[in-house]
Amino acid sequence: MQLETEECALPALETTKVAEHRKRGLFFLGGAFAFAGFTMALQMGLNSNFVADVMKLSPAQQGVLEACRETCGIMALGVLAVLTWLAEPLIAAAMLAMLGIGLGAYAYVPQTEYGWLICASLFWSQGLHVWMPLPNSMTLALAEPGRAGRRLGQMQAAGSAGSALALLVALALVSMKVSIRHLYLLAGAAAVLGGVSCLGIPYQMKAERPRLIFRRKYGLYYLLCFLEGWRKQICIAFAGYLLVKRYQTPLPTMLELSIVIQALGYLVAPRLGRWIDRAGEKRALVFYYCSLTVFFVGYALIESRYVLWALYIVDSVFFAFTMALTTYVNRIAPKEEHTPTLSMGVAMNHIASVAMPLAGGLLWQRFGYQWAFLTGVLTAGCSIVVALKLPERDKPLATEITEDTEKSRI
């Protein structure tokens, strides 16, 4: 009788240990999300003023810098493939440390040393791009059965809290005349603390070897990802740079714009997601790309910095529309091909993200800033044409039901 009682107690003890591991892992992972969010909010909020006011980069130099940083997104898949023998928390800790060291180095890069700026940027960008797929992967590994969505939401909330805190702290420090270089030290320290937090996550998880799938039936998705990479870099590389370089927008104002963008994104994204579910990807993306056409014409022709500030906010919030690309993959691809297909989309996105800053910087330098944004009008027009070819939500897809997927459903 005693033996039977002890045997029954073993599964309960095992379950308790698993629950403790989950709880501890989620706590430290939430900390990593928050610290990484803190770091990246500062990086995005400070970047335009740093490159334009402190480093005094020309448009061509800014384009080369962004292109170099984006090459790390292509290399990240290879780095993860090499490191698959390591546990994910260890990879995440190392990558956040790289992110922190590289960003912190901005505090010491001399204004005249453009090459050192590129080296520091490559270092932190490689850490960031390898880190990016790991947080959600670790969250799914730690989540209880049936609670993955809830845990992902909690982790995203932790990241959002870190981002909001970073912008408020930066705004307060800037008002106290703290230099932008010292703010980069703060950003770097937060990333390193995020890496330390990753060391508290259980090490049982191993990184999955990344795979890419290139199939003709996903061609519209690949093309839209490529065009989105071009559009994204117009905003990231040149929109904020325009506000600072041409319209002398001060750092406190750029931080305030970032706070508004974060707040609106927090409110708009869930509602936008529900609208995409109802309206379908085709309608959502056509509306998105039509709006982008207006935005790019606005950047090129509007000369009121107050109107451009509002345009910059709306343009940044509209990034949320890209979730329609992910829901489209969820609809056209079988479950086992979701991650490889999305990874191929990321690769296509980054190819354009490397090309656009180079082309945009040269156009700005040679013909004027308007032409860097007018290329976006052409890109948005092409995107509209491609999006119109997407099937309606209520129509069955020829590629959606195959013999294999039908068998798996049965």
C-alpha positions in Angstrom: 0.0 0.0 0.0 2.8 2.4 0.9 4.6 1.5 -2.3 1.5 2.3 -4.4 1.2 5.7 -2.7 4.8 6.5 -3.4 4.3 5.5 -7.1 1.3 7.7 -7.4 3.2 10.6 -5.8 5.9 10.5 -8.4 3.9 11.9 -11.4 2.5 14.6 -9.1 6.1 15.5 -8.1 7.1 15.5 -11.8 4.3 17.8 -12.7 5.2 20.2 -9.9 8.8 20.3 -11.1 7.6 21.0 -14.7 5.3 23.7 -13.5 8.1 25.3 -11.5 10.4 25.2 -14.6 7.7 26.9 -16.7 7.1 29.6 -14.1 10.8 30.3 -13.7 11.4 30.3 -17.4 8.5 32.6 -18.2 9.6 35.0 -15.5 13.1 35.3 -16.9 11.9 35.3 -20.5 9.6 38.2 -19.7 12.5 40.1 -18.2 14.5 39.5 -21.5 11.5 40.8 -23.5 11.3 43.9 -21.4 15.0 44.7 -21.5 15.2 44.0 -25.3 12.1 46.3 -25.8 13.8 49.0 -23.7 16.9 48.8 -25.8 15.2 48.8 -29.2 12.9 51.6 -28.3 15.9 53.7 -27.5 17.7 52.7 -30.7 14.8 53.6 -32.9 14.1 56.8 -30.9 17.7 58.1 -31.0 18.9 56.8 -34.4 17.8 59.7 -36.7 19.2 62.4 -34.5 22.5 60.5 -33.9 23.3 59.9 -37.5 22.2 63.4 -38.7 23.2 65.7 -35.8 26.1 63.8 -34.1 27.7 61.8 -36.9 26.6 64.3 -39.6 26.2 61.6 -42.2 25.4 62.5 -45.8 22.3 60.8 -47.4 24.6 58.4 -49.3 26.5 57.5 -46.1 23.2 56.9 -44.3 22.1 54.6 -47.1 25.3 52.6 -46.9 25.0 52.3 -43.2 21.4 51.0 -43.3 22.3 48.6 -46.1 25.2 47.1 -44.1 22.9 46.7 -41.1 20.3 44.8 -43.1 22.8 42.3 -44.5 22.8 40.9 -41.0 19.2 39.8 -41.5 20.2 37.6 -44.4 23.2 36.2 -42.4 21.1 35.4 -39.3 19.6 32.2 -40.7 23.1 30.9 -41.4 24.3 31.9 -37.9 21.3 30.0 -36.3 22.0 27.0 -38.4 25.6 26.9 -37.1 24.5 27.3 -33.5 21.8 24.6 -33.5 23.8 22.5 -31.0 23.4 25.2 -28.3 20.3 25.7 -26.1 18.2 28.6 -27.2 18.6 30.5 -23.9 22.4 30.5 -24.3 22.1 31.7 -27.9 19.7 34.4 -26.8 22.0 35.5 -24.0 25.0 35.8 -26.3 23.0 37.7 -29.0 21.6 40.2 -26.5 25.1 40.8 -25.2 26.3 41.5 -28.8 23.4 43.9 -29.2 24.3 45.7 -26.0 28.0 45.9 -26.7 27.5 47.2 -30.2 25.0 49.8 -29.3 27.0 50.9 -26.3 30.0 51.4 -28.5 28.1 54.3 -30.2 29.0 56.3 -27.2 32.7 56.2 -28.2 32.7 56.3 -32.0 34.3 59.6 -33.1 32.4 61.8 -35.5 35.0 61.4 -38.2 35.3 57.6 -37.9 32.5 56.4 -40.3 34.2 53.0 -40.6 34.0 52.4 -36.9 30.3 53.3 -36.9 29.7 50.7 -39.5 31.6 48.1 -37.5 29.6 48.8 -34.3 26.4 48.8 -36.3 27.2 45.4 -37.9 28.0 44.0 -34.5 24.8 45.0 -32.7 22.6 44.3 -35.8 23.9 40.7 -36.1 23.0 40.1 -32.5 19.6 41.6 -33.0 18.7 39.7 -36.1 19.7 36.3 -34.6 17.8 37.2 -31.4 14.6 38.1 -33.2 13.1 34.6 -33.9 14.2 33.2 -30.5 11.8 34.9 -28.1 8.6 33.6 -29.6 10.2 30.1 -30.1 11.1 30.0 -26.4 7.7 31.3 -25.4 6.0 28.5 -27.3 8.4 25.9 -25.7 7.5 27.2 -22.2 3.8 27.7 -22.7 1.3 25.2 -21.2 -0.7 23.2 -23.7 -3.6 25.3 -25.0 -2.2 28.6 -23.5 0.4 29.5 -26.2 -1.6 32.6 -27.3 -1.9 33.9 -23.7 1.8 33.5 -23.0 2.8 35.2 -26.3 0.5 38.1 -25.4 2.1 38.3 -21.9 5.6 38.4 -23.4 4.6 41.0 -26.0 3.1 43.1 -23.1 6.4 42.9 -21.3 8.3 44.1 -24.3 5.8 46.9 -24.8 6.2 47.9 -21.2 10.0 48.0 -21.6 9.6 50.1 -24.8 7.3 52.7 -23.1 9.6 53.0 -20.0 12.6 53.5 -22.3 11.1 56.4 -24.1 9.8 58.1 -21.0 13.2 57.7 -19.3 15.0 59.0 -22.3 12.7 62.0 -22.6 13.3 62.8 -18.9 17.1 62.4 -19.3 17.2 64.6 -22.4 15.3 67.3 -20.5 18.1 67.1 -17.9 20.7 67.7 -20.7 22.0 64.1 -20.7 23.9 63.6 -24.0 22.6 61.2 -26.7 25.9 59.2 -26.4 25.2 58.4 -22.8 21.7 57.3 -23.7 23.3 54.7 -26.0 25.2 53.4 -22.9 21.9 53.0 -21.2 20.5 51.1 -24.1 23.5 48.8 -24.3 23.3 48.1 -20.5 19.6 47.2 -20.8 20.4 44.6 -23.6 23.2 43.1 -21.5 20.8 42.7 -18.6 18.4 41.0 -21.0 21.1 38.5 -21.8 21.7 37.9 -18.1 18.0 37.3 -17.7 18.1 34.6 -20.4 20.5 32.6 -18.3 17.7 32.0 -15.9 15.6 30.2 -18.5 15.8 26.3 -18.4 18.4 25.1 -20.9 16.4 22.1 -22.2 15.4 24.0 -25.4 17.5 23.5 -28.5 17.3 25.9 -31.5 15.5 24.4 -34.5 17.6 24.4 -37.7 16.0 27.1 -39.9 14.6 26.0 -43.2 13.6 27.9 -46.3 10.9 26.8 -48.7 10.6 28.3 -52.2 7.4 27.2 -54.0 5.9 28.7 -57.1 2.4 28.7 -55.5 3.7 31.1 -52.8 5.1 33.5 -55.4 2.7 36.4 -54.6 3.7 36.2 -50.9 7.4 36.3 -51.8 6.9 39.3 -54.1 4.9 41.2 -51.5 7.6 40.6 -48.9 10.3 41.9 -51.3 8.3 45.1 -52.0 7.5 45.5 -48.3 11.3 45.4 -47.6 11.7 48.3 -49.9 8.9 50.2 -48.4 10.1 49.5 -44.8 13.5 50.9 -45.4 12.1 54.2 -46.9 10.6 54.8 -43.5 13.4 53.4 -41.3 16.4 54.8 -43.3 15.0 58.1 -44.6 11.7 59.3 -43.0 13.2 60.1 -39.6 16.4 61.2 -41.2 14.4 63.7 -43.3 12.7 65.2 -40.2 16.0 65.7 -38.5 18.3 66.6 -41.4 16.1 68.9 -43.4 13.5 70.1 -40.9 15.8 70.2 -37.8 13.5 68.2 -35.6 15.1 68.1 -32.1 15.7 64.9 -30.1 12.9 65.5 -27.5 10.4 65.9 -30.3 11.5 62.6 -32.0 11.2 60.8 -28.7 7.7 62.3 -28.2 6.7 61.1 -31.7 8.0 57.6 -30.8 5.8 57.6 -27.6 2.7 58.5 -29.7 3.6 55.8 -32.2 3.9 53.2 -29.4 0.7 54.2 -27.8 -1.3 54.2 -31.1 0.2 50.9 -32.1 -0.9 49.4 -28.8 -4.5 50.6 -29.4 -4.7 50.0 -33.1 -3.0 46.7 -33.7 -5.6 44.4 -32.0 -8.5 46.1 -33.7 -6.7 46.0 -37.1 -6.1 42.3 -36.7 -9.8 41.7 -36.1 -10.6 43.8 -39.2 -8.2 41.8 -41.3 -9.9 38.6 -40.1 -13.2 40.0 -41.3 -12.3 41.8 -44.5 -9.5 39.4 -45.7 -5.9 40.0 -46.7 -6.7 41.3 -50.2 -8.8 44.3 -49.1 -6.5 45.1 -46.2 -3.3 45.1 -48.3 -4.8 47.0 -51.2 -6.0 49.7 -48.7 -2.5 49.7 -47.1 -0.6 50.1 -50.3 -3.0 52.8 -51.6 -2.3 54.7 -48.3 1.4 54.3 -48.7 1.2 56.0 -52.1 -0.2 59.0 -50.4 2.4 58.9 -47.7 5.3 58.8 -50.1 4.0 61.7 -52.1 3.5 63.6 -48.9 7.2 63.0 -47.8 8.3 64.3 -51.2 6.1 67.3 -51.6 4.9 68.6 -48.1 7.2 71.2 -46.6 5.4 71.8 -43.2 7.3 69.9 -40.5 4.1 69.7 -38.4 2.2 67.9 -41.1 5.3 65.7 -41.7 5.3 64.8 -38.0 1.7 63.6 -38.3 2.5 61.7 -41.5 5.5 60.0 -39.8 3.2 58.8 -37.0 0.5 57.4 -39.2 3.1 55.8 -41.6 4.8 54.1 -38.6 1.5 52.8 -37.1 0.5 51.5 -40.6 3.3 48.9 -40.3 0.8 46.8 -38.4 -0.9 46.1 -41.7 1.9 43.7 -42.6 0.3 41.1 -40.3 -2.0 40.4 -43.2 1.0 38.8 -45.0 1.4 36.4 -42.1 -2.3 35.5 -42.0 -2.2 35.0 -45.8 0.6 32.4 -45.3 -1.5 30.8 -42.5 -4.3 30.4 -45.1 -2.4 29.1 -48.1 0.3 26.9 -46.6 0.0 23.7 -44.6 1.0 24.0 -40.9 4.4 22.3 -41.4 5.4 24.8 -44.0 4.4 28.0 -42.1 7.8 28.6 -40.5 10.0 27.8 -43.6 7.7 29.9 -45.8 7.7 32.9 -43.4 11.5 32.5 -43.2 11.8 32.8 -47.0 9.6 35.9 -46.8 12.0 37.4 -44.3 14.9 36.6 -46.6 13.1 38.3 -49.6 12.3 41.3 -47.4 16.0 41.7 -46.4 17.2 41.5 -50.0 15.1 44.6 -50.7 16.1 46.1 -47.4 19.8 46.0 -48.5 19.1 47.4 -52.0 16.8 50.3 -51.1 19.1 52.3 -48.7 21.9 52.2 -51.3 19.6 53.3 -54.1 17.7 55.9 -52.0 20.9 57.4 -50.6 22.4 57.9 -54.0 19.2 59.4 -55.4 18.9 61.8 -52.5 22.6 62.8 -52.9 22.4 63.3 -56.6 18.9 64.5 -57.4 17.3 65.6 -54.1 15.5 64.0 -51.2 12.2 63.8 -53.1 13.5 61.0 -55.3 14.2 58.7 -52.4 10.5 58.8 -51.5 9.1 58.9 -55.0 10.6 55.4 -55.6 8.2 54.4 -52.9 5.3 55.5 -55.0 6.4 53.1 -57.7 6.9 50.3 -55.1 3.4 50.9 -53.6 1.9 50.9 -57.1 3.5 47.5 -57.9 2.3 46.2 -54.5 -1.3 47.3 -55.3 -1.1 45.3 -58.6 0.2 42.2 -56.8 -2.3 42.5 -53.9 -5.2 42.6 -56.4 -4.2 39.2 -57.6 -4.7 37.7 -54.1 -7.8 35.5 -53.8 -10.7 36.7 -51.8 -11.1 35.3 -48.3 -14.5 33.7 -49.1 -13.1 31.9 -52.2 -11.3 28.5 -51.9 -7.7 28.5 -53.0 -6.5 26.0 -55.6 -3.3 25.6 -53.6 -5.0 25.4 -50.3 -6.5 21.9 -50.6 -4.1 19.2 -51.8 -4.3 15.5 -51.4 -1.7 15.5 -48.6 -3.4 18.2 -46.6 -6.8 16.6 -47.1 -5.5 13.3 -45.7 -4.0 15.1 -42.7 -7.4 16.7 -41.9 -9.1 13.3 -42.1 
